[in-house]
Amino acid sequence: MGPHVAALGMRFYTGNMFPKSYKDAIIIARHGSWNRSNKAGGDVVVARLNKDGTLNSLEPLVSGFLENNNYLGRPVDVLQLKDGSVLVSDDWNGAVYRVSYGKAKVASK
């Protein structure tokens, strides 16, 4: 995950909302670096493992919390809901975001 990037909350994804490639992958909230002039992290990533438990790939799931070397948010933890969506807490903004997968739904008037 790189030097000095604090990974706080992490959960194995066991839901069915996201594509099958997410099943049993680890969703990681990376709070971000605290002691670097060039900040890193401040995102949510998906780690996929090989059968022997070694890292196969690391890819972004939620980004945009770091812009022009300034934090706009700092992910702290992730929690999977029963419907397969994922909650991400952000202690920078005092917010919780729900991340879902699929066709966008618009509330009816």
PyRosetta script that sets phi, psi and omega in degrees:
from pyrosetta import init, pose_from_sequence

init()
pose = pose_from_sequence("MGPHVAALGMRFYTGNMFPKSYKDAIIIARHGSWNRSNKAGGDVVVARLNKDGTLNSLEPLVSGFLENNNYLGRPVDVLQLKDGSVLVSDDWNGAVYRVSYGKAKVASK")
pose.set_psi(1, -1.3)
pose.set_omega(1, 177.3)
pose.set_phi(2, 96.1)
pose.set_psi(2, 158.6)
pose.set_omega(2, -178.9)
pose.set_phi(3, -70.3)
pose.set_psi(3, 138.2)
pose.set_omega(3, 173.0)
pose.set_phi(4, 58.4)
pose.set_psi(4, 29.7)
pose.set_omega(4, 172.9)
pose.set_phi(5, -106.1)
pose.set_psi(5, 109.9)
pose.set_omega(5, -176.1)
pose.set_phi(6, -74.4)
pose.set_psi(6, 117.5)
pose.set_omega(6, 171.9)
pose.set_phi(7, -97.0)
pose.set_psi(7, 114.6)
pose.set_omega(7, -175.8)
pose.set_phi(8, -95.2)
pose.set_psi(8, -81.9)
pose.set_omega(8, -177.1)
pose.set_phi(9, -88.8)
pose.set_psi(9, 141.4)
pose.set_omega(9, 175.8)
pose.set_phi(10, -148.0)
pose.set_psi(10, 142.6)
pose.set_omega(10, -179.4)
pose.set_phi(11, -142.9)
pose.set_psi(11, 143.3)
pose.set_omega(11, 169.7)
pose.set_phi(12, -73.2)
pose.set_psi(12, 133.8)
pose.set_omega(12, 179.3)
pose.set_phi(13, -85.5)
pose.set_psi(13, 121.0)
pose.set_omega(13, -178.4)
pose.set_phi(14, -119.7)
pose.set_psi(14, 4.4)
pose.set_omega(14, -176.3)
pose.set_phi(15, -79.9)
pose.set_psi(15, -178.8)
pose.set_omega(15, -178.9)
pose.set_phi(16, -119.7)
pose.set_psi(16, 0.1)
pose.set_omega(16, -178.6)
pose.set_phi(17, -71.0)
pose.set_psi(17, -42.0)
pose.set_omega(17, -178.3)
pose.set_phi(18, -82.0)
pose.set_psi(18, 163.9)
pose.set_omega(18, 179.0)
pose.set_phi(19, -56.5)
pose.set_psi(19, 157.7)
pose.set_omega(19, -176.9)
pose.set_phi(20, -57.0)
pose.set_psi(20, -27.6)
pose.set_omega(20, -179.5)
pose.set_phi(21, -65.1)
pose.set_psi(21, -16.1)
pose.set_omega(21, 177.7)
pose.set_phi(22, -84.5)
pose.set_psi(22, -18.0)
pose.set_omega(22, -176.8)
pose.set_phi(23, -58.2)
pose.set_psi(23, 126.4)
pose.set_omega(23, 179.4)
pose.set_phi(24, 67.8)
pose.set_psi(24, 7.9)
pose.set_omega(24, 172.1)
pose.set_phi(25, -79.5)
pose.set_psi(25, 163.8)
pose.set_omega(25, -179.1)
pose.set_phi(26, -103.4)
pose.set_psi(26, 124.5)
pose.set_omega(26, 174.8)
pose.set_phi(27, -95.5)
pose.set_psi(27, 125.0)
pose.set_omega(27, -171.6)
pose.set_phi(28, -122.3)
pose.set_psi(28, 126.6)
pose.set_omega(28, 172.1)
pose.set_phi(29, -87.7)
pose.set_psi(29, 116.1)
pose.set_omega(29, 179.2)
pose.set_phi(30, -102.8)
pose.set_psi(30, 104.9)
pose.set_omega(30, -176.0)
pose.set_phi(31, -60.4)
pose.set_psi(31, -32.5)
pose.set_omega(31, 178.4)
pose.set_phi(32, 109.8)
pose.set_psi(32, 166.2)
pose.set_omega(32, -179.0)
pose.set_phi(33, -73.5)
pose.set_psi(33, 154.4)
pose.set_omega(33, 179.7)
pose.set_phi(34, -122.4)
pose.set_psi(34, -15.9)
pose.set_omega(34, -172.7)
pose.set_phi(35, -127.2)
pose.set_psi(35, 31.8)
pose.set_omega(35, -178.9)
pose.set_phi(36, -123.7)
pose.set_psi(36, 145.2)
pose.set_omega(36, 177.1)
pose.set_phi(37, -72.2)
pose.set_psi(37, -35.2)
pose.set_omega(37, 172.9)
pose.set_phi(38, -100.8)
pose.set_psi(38, 103.1)
pose.set_omega(38, -175.0)
pose.set_phi(39, -65.5)
pose.set_psi(39, 150.2)
pose.set_omega(39, 179.2)
pose.set_phi(40, -139.9)
pose.set_psi(40, 159.4)
pose.set_omega(40, 179.5)
pose.set_phi(41, 85.1)
pose.set_psi(41, -141.4)
pose.set_omega(41, -176.8)
pose.set_phi(42, 64.9)
pose.set_psi(42, 47.5)
pose.set_omega(42, -178.3)
pose.set_phi(43, -154.1)
pose.set_psi(43, 179.7)
pose.set_omega(43, 174.1)
pose.set_phi(44, -123.3)
pose.set_psi(44, 126.9)
pose.set_omega(44, -176.7)
pose.set_phi(45, -122.4)
pose.set_psi(45, 162.7)
pose.set_omega(45, 176.2)
pose.set_phi(46, -115.4)
pose.set_psi(46, 121.7)
pose.set_omega(46, 177.1)
pose.set_phi(47, -103.8)
pose.set_psi(47, 124.2)
pose.set_omega(47, 175.3)
pose.set_phi(48, -106.1)
pose.set_psi(48, 137.3)
pose.set_omega(48, -175.9)
pose.set_phi(49, -107.2)
pose.set_psi(49, 153.7)
pose.set_omega(49, 170.7)
pose.set_phi(50, -79.6)
pose.set_psi(50, 169.0)
pose.set_omega(50, -179.0)
pose.set_phi(51, -58.8)
pose.set_psi(51, -29.6)
pose.set_omega(51, -179.9)
pose.set_phi(52, -85.6)
pose.set_psi(52, 4.1)
pose.set_omega(52, 176.6)
pose.set_phi(53, 90.8)
pose.set_psi(53, -2.6)
pose.set_omega(53, 176.8)
pose.set_phi(54, -79.6)
pose.set_psi(54, 159.5)
pose.set_omega(54, -177.5)
pose.set_phi(55, -71.2)
pose.set_psi(55, 127.0)
pose.set_omega(55, 176.4)
pose.set_phi(56, -95.3)
pose.set_psi(56, -49.4)
pose.set_omega(56, -179.5)
pose.set_phi(57, -154.2)
pose.set_psi(57, 157.5)
pose.set_omega(57, 177.5)
pose.set_phi(58, -135.3)
pose.set_psi(58, 119.0)
pose.set_omega(58, -178.0)
pose.set_phi(59, -135.1)
pose.set_psi(59, 152.8)
pose.set_omega(59, -179.3)
pose.set_phi(60, -69.7)
pose.set_psi(60, 143.5)
pose.set_omega(60, 171.7)
pose.set_phi(61, -113.3)
pose.set_psi(61, -46.8)
pose.set_omega(61, 176.9)
pose.set_phi(62, -133.5)
pose.set_psi(62, 124.6)
pose.set_omega(62, 178.1)
pose.set_phi(63, -131.7)
pose.set_psi(63, -174.6)
pose.set_omega(63, -180.0)
pose.set_phi(64, 99.4)
pose.set_psi(64, 3.8)
pose.set_omega(64, 178.6)
pose.set_phi(65, -83.8)
pose.set_psi(65, -10.7)
pose.set_omega(65, -177.8)
pose.set_phi(66, -126.5)
pose.set_psi(66, 119.0)
pose.set_omega(66, -178.2)
pose.set_phi(67, -140.4)
pose.set_psi(67, 130.4)
pose.set_omega(67, -178.9)
pose.set_phi(68, 51.4)
pose.set_psi(68, 41.7)
pose.set_omega(68, 178.5)
pose.set_phi(69, 63.0)
pose.set_psi(69, 23.1)
pose.set_omega(69, 175.5)
pose.set_phi(70, -125.6)
pose.set_psi(70, 138.8)
pose.set_omega(70, 177.7)
pose.set_phi(71, -77.9)
pose.set_psi(71, 133.1)
pose.set_omega(71, 171.6)
pose.set_phi(72, -102.7)
pose.set_psi(72, -11.9)
pose.set_omega(72, 179.2)
pose.set_phi(73, -170.5)
pose.set_psi(73, 161.3)
pose.set_omega(73, 179.6)
pose.set_phi(74, -140.6)
pose.set_psi(74, 98.3)
pose.set_omega(74, 179.5)
pose.set_phi(75, -59.8)
pose.set_psi(75, 138.7)
pose.set_omega(75, -177.3)
pose.set_phi(76, -115.5)
pose.set_psi(76, -47.1)
pose.set_omega(76, -174.7)
pose.set_phi(77, -148.5)
pose.set_psi(77, 162.4)
pose.set_omega(77, 177.0)
pose.set_phi(78, -129.5)
pose.set_psi(78, 146.6)
pose.set_omega(78, 179.4)
pose.set_phi(79, -145.8)
pose.set_psi(79, 129.2)
pose.set_omega(79, 179.0)
pose.set_phi(80, -86.4)
pose.set_psi(80, 133.1)
pose.set_omega(80, 175.5)
pose.set_phi(81, -90.0)
pose.set_psi(81, 166.5)
pose.set_omega(81, -178.2)
pose.set_phi(82, -58.6)
pose.set_psi(82, -31.7)
pose.set_omega(82, -178.8)
pose.set_phi(83, -78.9)
pose.set_psi(83, -2.3)
pose.set_omega(83, 178.7)
pose.set_phi(84, 95.4)
pose.set_psi(84, -7.0)
pose.set_omega(84, 175.1)
pose.set_phi(85, -75.2)
pose.set_psi(85, 169.4)
pose.set_omega(85, -175.3)
pose.set_phi(86, -126.9)
pose.set_psi(86, 134.0)
pose.set_omega(86, 173.6)
pose.set_phi(87, -95.3)
pose.set_psi(87, 138.8)
pose.set_omega(87, 177.2)
pose.set_phi(88, -124.2)
pose.set_psi(88, 123.0)
pose.set_omega(88, 177.2)
pose.set_phi(89, -92.4)
pose.set_psi(89, 146.8)
pose.set_omega(89, -176.6)
pose.set_phi(90, -132.9)
pose.set_psi(90, 107.3)
pose.set_omega(90, -176.7)
pose.set_phi(91, -80.5)
pose.set_psi(91, -9.9)
pose.set_omega(91, 177.1)
pose.set_phi(92, -72.8)
pose.set_psi(92, -42.7)
pose.set_omega(92, -178.0)
pose.set_phi(93, -103.2)
pose.set_psi(93, -4.3)
pose.set_omega(93, -176.4)
pose.set_phi(94, 62.0)
pose.set_psi(94, 43.9)
pose.set_omega(94, -173.9)
pose.set_phi(95, -129.0)
pose.set_psi(95, 160.6)
pose.set_omega(95, 171.7)
pose.set_phi(96, -127.9)
pose.set_psi(96, 128.9)
pose.set_omega(96, -179.4)
pose.set_phi(97, -110.5)
pose.set_psi(97, 142.4)
pose.set_omega(97, 175.3)
pose.set_phi(98, -103.7)
pose.set_psi(98, 122.8)
pose.set_omega(98, 180.0)
pose.set_phi(99, -106.7)
pose.set_psi(99, 121.5)
pose.set_omega(99, 179.0)
pose.set_phi(100, -124.8)
pose.set_psi(100, 167.5)
pose.set_omega(100, -179.1)
pose.set_phi(101, -128.2)
pose.set_psi(101, 137.5)
pose.set_omega(101, 179.0)
pose.set_phi(102, 130.7)
pose.set_psi(102, -169.1)
pose.set_omega(102, -178.4)
pose.set_phi(103, -66.3)
pose.set_psi(103, 136.4)
pose.set_omega(103, 179.3)
pose.set_phi(104, -63.6)
pose.set_psi(104, 137.4)
pose.set_omega(104, 179.1)
pose.set_phi(105, -109.4)
pose.set_psi(105, 134.1)
pose.set_omega(105, 178.3)
pose.set_phi(106, -112.2)
pose.set_psi(106, 131.7)
pose.set_omega(106, 179.6)
pose.set_phi(107, -63.7)
pose.set_psi(107, 138.9)
pose.set_omega(107, 178.4)
pose.set_phi(108, -79.9)
pose.set_psi(108, 153.7)
pose.set_omega(108, -178.4)
pose.set_phi(109, -84.4)
pose.dump_pdb("model.pdb")
